Amino acid sequence: MNNLGYADSLVLGVLQGITEFLPISSSAHLALAQRWFALDPDSPALLLFDVLVHIGTLAAALIVFREPIARLVRAAARNVAAPPPLQGGDRGRSAVLSKFPPESPLGKGGSAIRIFILAIVACVPTGVIGLAFKDTFESAFDRPKWIGVCLLATGTVLAGMAITPRGRRGWRRFGWFRAALVGLAQGLAILPGISRSGATICTASYLGLRRRWAAEFSFLIAAPAILGAIEHASGVRVTRVPVLPHRLREAIAAKGSNP
């Protein structure tokens, strides 16, 4: 096994940057590249690299989607300050979500609180799957055959989008159950080779949500998943105890003494 060097870091960082915003599973490409370079997966340097890559991914996503985020936060604040009245068609519906006009793009009109609630619902199955099958997911990163099968699955799902009619479903008809299914797809995307963005956008689109809104909803539920990946890289992989500050100090110190 080799230690992570500056050239390896540069290649892996460029690979992450190229593949992160494409629905082709950046985690699979990184896992295969690390295997190709014969890098030690438990080395402090690679641990630090994994943590920083996920932090960079989250920062890049926040920059790319800063305008939808700002719209969503402003709209949510307006909804909380002055909730819009119930529409006639909404009377008699017991769901909390029915109070907010749902037929508007992300962060516009009165749909912001509804979308936040749907995002929370979607994150629940993601977290359950991640905790329940973490050992299985972790072992998959060391099995190129699994990664290959998952990449084929991602390609098949993406190809299916080309022949699937575009969704026309608005937020009113995209309820808790459909949001949970999108979260289920995100949970399965922990497997290397299953693209998180591809799985969530395709699932939302297959369920009828308009594609632009599906892409923005996919980002909204990505942040908790990325934070979970940071926690995993910082502790579970080496000690199975999430102790980020200590492990980061150890990794930085090791890297500093090994230029």
BATORZA-123961 format. One line per 10 residues: number of its first residue (from 1); their letters; for each residue z, x, y of N, C-alpha, C. Coordinates in steps of 0.001 Angstrom, whole numbers. Each point is the difference from the previous one (the first is absolute). Layout:
<sites>
NUM = A = Z X Y Z X Y Z X Y  ...
</sites>
This chain:
<sites>
1 = MNNLGYADSL = 0 832 -1196 0 -832 1196 0 874 1256  -747 -408 1018 -83 736 1256 826 -669 1076  440 775 983 698 -539 1153 -1015 -429 1050  396 -965 812 -884 -525 1039 -172 1039 1101  -1244 365 295 -292 945 1067 -610 -687 1202  -257 774 1050 -545 -586 1224 -1403 -560 -226  -811 687 -766 -1354 -490 -268 55 -1299 -812  900 -30 -996 159 -1227 -791 439 -1161 893  960 274 898 490 -1037 905 -1120 -544 874  -850 906 498 -1099 -426 855 -973 -890 -763
11 = VLGVLQGITE = -365 399 -1204 -945 -779 -800 591 -1367 -342  1260 -15 -428 636 -1265 -377 179 -900 1220  329 585 1149 149 -799 1213 -1307 -632 440  -1078 767 -51 -1320 -550 343 -384 -1100 -989  275 234 -1277 -314 -1002 -1014 776 -1290 249  1271 127 355 814 -1173 306 -553 -737 1211  -361 764 1040 -523 -629 1207 -1303 -743 -234  -868 555 -841 -1287 -637 -274 164 -1258 -842  894 51 -975 94 -1095 -974 1011 -1080 368  891 263 969 1085 -943 275 -517 -1348 473
21 = FLPISSSAHL = -977 -12 904 -463 -1261 573 -1253 -526 -683  -325 567 -1144 -1063 -539 -844 644 -597 -1251  -540 -1092 -516 619 -645 -1174 -330 718 -1306  337 1299 -68 -363 794 -1180 1211 726 -579  1204 -365 418 1243 547 -537 184 1476 342  630 239 1136 301 1375 405 976 653 -972  931 -780 -570 986 575 -921 -672 563 -1249  -1045 -674 -484 -710 503 -1175 -704 1306 313  -651 71 1158 -715 1220 359 966 1163 206  1155 -266 598 991 1057 172 550 464 -1348
31 = ALAQRWFALD = 299 -959 -887 535 359 -1313 -992 850 -791  -1276 -373 51 -1015 767 -728 -200 1383 634  31 54 1336 -166 1287 668 1181 925 -288  1205 -545 11 1175 813 -305 -56 526 -1432  -511 -819 -886 -158 444 -1386 -1089 1069 -93  -1077 -169 758 -1095 960 -3 486 1363 499  859 -17 1023 538 1250 545 1180 528 -816  386 -737 -1054 1125 405 -868 1284 190 795  291 -942 895 1196 94 827 1210 -546 -747  1135 589 254 1246 -434 -616 472 -1274 697
41 = PDSPALLLFD = 20 -1155 -682 353 -1258 661 1449 -74 460  876 867 -533 1409 -28 367 384 1107 974  -981 708 542 316 1083 929 450 -573 1340  955 659 680 456 -495 1303 -1125 -117 1021  -961 923 -46 -1105 -42 963 -851 -1252 -195  -301 -360 -1242 -812 -1187 -251 795 -1259 313  1307 43 -226 868 -1108 386 -95 -237 1499  147 1064 778 -99 -118 1455 -1377 -504 407  -1034 505 -649 -1365 -433 316 -151 -1502 -236  488 -495 -1139 -127 -1429 -308 701 -857 1045
51 = VLVHIGTLAA = 1206 415 405 741 -762 1005 -758 -26 1325  -466 1177 450 -684 79 1284 -1344 -725 -22  -678 20 -1136 -1270 -727 -115 222 -1496 181  1052 -527 -614 275 -1433 138 441 -346 1421  779 890 629 379 -232 1395 -1240 11 890  -900 962 -232 -1241 45 758 -863 -1230 -218  -25 -487 -1242 -760 -1208 -312 531 -1193 785  1327 -143 18 608 -1112 729 -291 120 1490  117 1219 558 -271 195 1428 -1460 -315 333  -926 452 -850 -1417 -281 239 -291 -1489 -53
61 = ALIVFREPIA = 611 -683 -958 -214 -1446 -123 525 -733 1230  1154 427 501 561 -636 1195 -901 219 1207  -619 1172 99 -905 282 1116 -1271 -840 -115  -578 -47 -1201 -1247 -742 -202 193 -1488 269  1157 -536 -426 240 -1444 124 963 -319 1142  48 851 1018 969 -206 1076 -260 -1290 770  -1274 -345 198 -293 -1215 766 389 -1266 -759  -385 -156 -1308 479 -1174 -727 1522 -72 -81  655 1161 -132 1463 4 -55 572 -513 1316  -532 516 1112 493 -422 1307 -207 -1497 204
71 = RLVRAAARNV = -1177 -505 -380 -263 -1439 132 978 -805 -834  237 488 -1229 876 -736 -907 1425 -52 533  493 1126 506 1368 43 524 126 -890 1235  -980 67 895 57 -842 1195 -46 -1477 -361  -880 -348 -939 -106 -1398 -404 1271 -468 -678  613 854 -835 1244 -368 -664 1102 -226 1021  56 850 1019 1010 -170 1043 -190 -1320 732  -1261 -346 287 -260 -1284 652 400 -1159 -895  -282 114 -1309 348 -1073 -931 1496 -220 -62  756 1105 -3 1456 -115 -61 545 -607 1281
81 = AAPPPLQGGD = -560 422 1140 486 -496 1286 -347 -1467 214  -1193 -399 -447 -443 -1384 211 -843 -441 -1176  626 -424 -1114 -753 -438 -1179 -919 -1160 347  -1246 47 -433 -935 -1084 278 400 -1256 -758  -341 -1178 542 381 -1243 -663 -764 -207 -1296  564 -828 -863 -661 -351 -1249 -1271 -774 272  -1044 301 -739 -1230 -772 69 159 -1240 -870  -817 -1002 292 112 -1236 -757 -177 199 -1486  -959 856 -383 -268 238 -1406 1103 771 -689  902 599 783 1067 797 -584 1251 -810 -254
91 = RGRSAVLSKF = 82 -1217 516 1206 -788 -166 204 -322 -1487  1250 109 -387 327 -277 -1391 -27 1229 -872  -520 1129 514 -31 1230 -781 1312 726 198  646 396 -1075 1321 600 83 -55 1506 199  -1143 643 -231 -82 1453 83 219 462 1433  739 1095 154 225 575 1317 -1310 362 660  -960 467 -799 -1255 486 546 -807 -1081 691  226 -1261 -336 -841 -1062 535 217 -224 1488  1042 586 601 275 -217 1413 -971 742 905  -698 981 -549 -783 878 849 -1486 -218 -224
101 = PPESPLGKGG = -767 -237 1080 -1437 -182 -147 -603 1173 -736  -590 -233 -1204 -392 1120 -832 -1463 393 66  -831 -716 722 -1426 281 -44 -415 937 1126  660 1136 123 -352 941 1048 56 1412 -545  -756 947 583 12 1371 -490 1380 617 120  176 1117 -665 1296 669 -57 502 325 1401  1200 -499 309 617 311 1276 -478 -838 1155  -911 -959 -219 -451 -869 1072 482 -1418 -281  215 -738 1058 458 -1353 -194 1417 -21 -537  289 -984 -857 1361 -173 -463 233 386 -1429
111 = SAIRIFILAI = -850 827 -585 108 291 -1422 873 1204 -323  533 701 1006 647 1288 -238 1204 -117 -928  895 -956 273 1193 -132 -841 -403 -355 -1426  -983 -858 -128 -485 -375 -1334 -471 1233 -767  -749 878 675 -533 1182 -660 1120 960 -381  1002 141 877 1149 841 -328 693 -496 -1268  181 -1314 -113 662 -566 -1175 -839 230 -1248  -1306 -201 113 -881 248 -1140 44 1474 -419  100 908 981 69 1432 -308 1284 324 -756  1106 -602 409 1273 217 -700 -100 -500 -1432
121 = VACVPTGVIG = -600 -1180 -170 -181 -555 -1342 -846 941 -851  -1053 557 582 -887 894 -748 705 1279 -428  939 470 811 687 1259 -314 999 -139 -1144  450 -1227 -284 996 -195 -1062 -541 412 -1373  -1140 -545 -461 -505 440 -1313 -376 1470 -26  -438 550 1138 -307 1433 42 1247 814 -330  1112 -335 644 1244 721 -247 507 -172 -1414  -97 -1219 -530 464 -265 -1362 -795 825 -1007  -1316 1 149 -851 761 -917 279 1493 117  138 489 1233 254 1419 202 1287 465 -648
131 = LAFKDTFESA = 1049 -814 86 1284 368 -594 -10 -166 -1516  -638 -1059 -471 24 -293 -1438 -834 971 -818  -1086 487 567 -931 831 -781 -171 1397 606  1017 476 714 -163 1292 693 -246 1143 -974  624 -19 -1174 -221 1084 -964 -1430 -8 -526  -519 -1203 -239 -1384 -118 -466 -971 499 1058  226 -393 1241 -873 438 1086 65 1516 169  1204 551 -83 163 1437 192 -737 784 -1085  91 -474 -1240 -664 716 -1088 -1515 -79 102  -511 -1075 647 -1451 -175 111 -639 1099 839
141 = FDRPKWIGVC = 752 586 931 -563 1040 856 -334 1261 -789  589 146 -1172 -266 1176 -830 -1012 -284 -1104  -637 -1168 28 -945 -395 -1044 -1359 -295 603  -907 951 -18 -1319 -205 608 -762 -1190 -579  202 -290 -1290 -706 -1143 -595 445 -1304 655  1299 -139 249 497 -1190 685 -623 -96 1388  -49 1132 694 -563 4 1346 -1469 -425 -41  -746 512 -988 -1399 -384 -131 -187 -1481 -253  821 -562 -887 -86 -1432 -297 309 -821 1253  1018 426 749 371 -731 1211 -1087 94 1066
151 = LLATGTVLAG = -655 1149 102 -1110 129 943 -1157 -924 -374  -268 -119 -1300 -1040 -936 -448 385 -1436 337  1281 -322 -148 465 -1351 335 -185 -274 1487  343 989 828 -190 -155 1446 -1476 -200 342  -873 789 -610 -1429 -148 241 -527 -1364 -397  508 -515 -1120 -434 -1321 -469 414 -1091 976  1248 86 478 495 -1000 950 -801 47 1300  -275 1206 482 -772 133 1239 -1431 -507 -172  -588 280 -1166 -1359 -486 -261 -35 -1518 -29  1062 -594 -511 63 -1459 -42 -25 -629 1381
161 = MAITPRGRRG = 511 749 1010 2 -531 1363 -1416 -223 517  -946 796 -502 -1376 -106 495 -652 -1313 -412  450 -597 -1087 -618 -1237 -479 908 -1203 190  1147 216 646 933 -1092 239 -227 -583 1387  -115 -1303 134 -182 -595 1327 1157 359 923  -298 176 1266 1041 332 972 1002 -1138 124  1258 364 80 1042 -1006 118 -12 -682 1355  393 -1244 15 79 -772 1239 1385 -602 192  926 426 -820 1336 -569 39 771 551 1198  665 -882 740 853 408 1110 1443 148 -451
171 = WRRFGWFRAA = 877 338 936 1403 250 -358 698 -1260 -486  -457 -1191 447 628 -1237 -456 -119 -151 -1515  -1116 410 -555 -253 -162 -1431 254 1281 -786  558 1000 681 370 1242 -682 1529 58 -8  577 -573 -1038 1443 -189 -32 759 1082 -747  1248 -333 -335 915 962 -605 -515 526 -1338  -537 -884 -840 -440 419 -1333 -1135 1014 98  -978 -263 870 -1117 935 158 481 1328 589  945 -62 935 547 1243 557 695 806 -1093  710 -680 -888 680 692 -1098 -1004 656 -943
181 = LVGLAQGLAI = -1150 -638 -214 -1026 600 -851 -567 1274 637  -148 -7 1319 -447 1211 683 1049 1102 -169  1278 -363 112 1068 967 -226 20 518 -1420  -340 -860 -962 -100 433 -1397 -1099 1054 -154  -1138 -240 649 -1096 976 -48 432 1321 616  766 -57 1088 480 1225 632 964 740 -926  813 -727 -742 894 639 -953 -763 734 -1089  -1049 -611 -515 -822 651 -1028 -712 1226 556  -240 -4 1319 -709 1115 622 847 1261 103  1258 -53 -444 792 1226 -90 -624 932 -1030
191 = LPGISRSGAT = -699 -576 -974 -711 815 -981 -1057 851 696  -72 1286 -308 -1042 836 599 -1372 -438 -495  -890 -268 927 -1320 -496 -368 -223 -1433 435  1087 -746 174 -97 -1348 551 191 117 1505  -1045 -273 753 81 115 1454 889 -1097 564  1002 383 805 889 -1001 579 -759 -912 958  -756 619 920 -735 -824 954 -1070 -822 -703  -708 600 -967 -1017 -736 -728 579 -1161 -781  1133 238 -670 611 -1052 -816 494 -1155 853  642 301 1123 572 -1065 824 -1079 -760 770
201 = ICTASYLGLR = -963 730 566 -1065 -686 744 -838 -860 -938  -352 551 -1166 -809 -768 -948 754 -1212 -522  1277 164 -314 784 -1138 -498 79 -1094 1047  309 365 1249 64 -999 1070 -1351 -666 208  -1075 784 -104 -1340 -569 174 -367 -904 -1164  310 426 -1223 -265 -843 -1168 765 -1324 102  1174 51 639 797 -1211 175 -473 -840 1186  -1061 472 659 -641 -814 1027 286 378 1422  886 979 256 313 368 1376 -1193 729 628  -232 -255 1259 -1098 668 690 211 1506 -33
211 = RRWAAEFSFL = -1081 746 -158 123 1420 -318 660 805 1106  -297 -295 1248 634 754 1085 1511 -211 -36  420 -1234 -220 1425 -279 -48 616 615 -1246  -777 34 -1093 493 630 -1226 279 1485 233  -885 677 763 190 1419 282 1237 228 861  211 -844 1005 1153 174 865 1293 -358 -731  -39 -999 -860 1183 -360 -792 319 1126 -976  -1029 640 -543 192 1122 -906 748 1128 698  -362 278 1253 724 1040 729 1445 -405 235  202 -1262 379 1348 -456 347 976 198 -1156
221 = IAAPAILGAI = -458 -211 -1226 898 162 -1146 -27 1424 -541  -804 881 636 -89 1377 -486 1199 832 415  545 -253 1200 1068 852 519 1198 90 -946  529 -1131 -523 1108 119 -953 -383 775 -1257  -1250 -170 -456 -449 723 -1192 -63 1497 257  -479 393 1190 -68 1424 334 1397 586 134  919 -756 610 1386 472 112 612 177 -1385  -327 -904 -910 475 152 -1375 -557 1242 -656  -1270 307 285 -609 1211 -550 664 1249 565  397 -50 1285 701 1134 603 1340 213 -693
231 = EHASGVRVTR = 723 -1095 -239 1290 119 -684 -184 558 -1404  -1046 -477 -680 -271 486 -1359 -302 1496 14  -863 418 911 -371 1414 47 1166 879 400  945 -550 755 1094 815 509 1143 168 -976  92 -873 -1016 1149 126 -871 -210 -384 -1433  -658 -1128 -245 -113 -509 -1361 -747 972 -893  -1022 626 542 -866 823 -823 711 1244 -536  942 544 784 657 1223 -408 1386 -273 -569  788 -783 692 1386 -210 -409 283 -1414 -456  -973 -927 266 171 -1420 -263 1133 -602 830
241 = VPVLPHRLRE = 393 691 1048 970 -531 955 -598 166 1392  -138 -1104 772 -671 107 1289 870 683 1042  -88 1332 107 794 744 971 -957 787 884  -672 -697 883 -1062 585 803 441 1199 831  1050 -83 826 295 1136 868 273 1291 -772  810 -68 -1068 321 1193 -770 -1245 597 -628  -829 -837 -601 -1197 497 -671 -993 577 999  -99 -606 1164 -903 548 998 480 1369 468  1301 141 237 538 1301 414 -287 1063 -1064  184 -399 -1260 -245 938 -1094 -1473 415 -40
251 = AIAAKGSNP = -885 -990 179 -1429 295 -64 -429 894 1161  502 -302 1204 -354 805 1167 514 1425 -154  1241 130 -482 566 1329 -185 -790 806 -1029  -386 -667 -1083 -772 686 -1043 -1352 442 526  -632 -889 800 -1302 344 553 121 1154 993  1091 -6 787 192 1047 981 243 1364 -622  638 3 -1165 265 1273 -656 -1164 461 -880  -1023 -844 -123 -1165 291 -837 -1262 -160 811  -279 763 997 -1170 -220 857 -1304 172 -766
</sites>
